[in-house]
Amino acid sequence: MHYCSIVITKEFPTDDVLEKILRPYNEDDYYSQDERQAPPTFMWDWWQVGGRYRGQIKLTIDKDNEEYQWRYGIKEPRAGRLFRSFTLEHFQFLSDKSNSFYFEEDYFPSMGYRDGFLYVDGGRVKDIQNLEELGCFNFIDKDGNAFTRSYYDGKGNFIKNPNFDEQFINALKNSQDCYICVVDIHD
């Protein structure tokens, strides 16, 4: 099944950063151990930034904000942007394959900027406009601790976490200078 997961990171959530954080939850690594410890909070066999859950994070487009380099008339390279977008990364990949020119800003209209927001897959927590609306099934906090709405106890039962929503809200409140990234995980 696919699950919407949110990973909170202290640094920009590149694929390498996410891979390192998600590695302890890889089911292949768990099942290949000679002596297994208790299973992790959740496990995955595949993951992707955004995936089925892409575009859930809403950033305000403020043309005067130099941190995000919102310059529509000037074509800027990806370097220095403080957000992740599966859509933009996919278009970049296609552009690289076809030798065509790729400018990130050309795709902003397809990502909703006409309403004053850009819908992305990751960004700095303090800049996200719809933080209170975000939901997920699993999350990993900035210290690498994993939480899930429910887990399988290995004895045929699914155990619900009655404190999940509160844990998620507290993790976001305590991570204002961090990043979050929406990750589609499959198990």
Secondary structure, DSSP 4 states (H G I P E B T S, - for coil): -EEEEEEEESS---HHHHHHHHGGGBHHHHHT-SS--SPPSS-BSEEEESGGGTT-EEEE--TT-TTTT--SSS---STT--EE-HHHHHHHHHHHHHT----GGGGGGGGTGGGTEEEESEEEGGGBTTGGG---SEEE-TTS-EEESEEE-SSS-EEE-TTHHHHHHHHHHTTTTSEEEEEEEE-
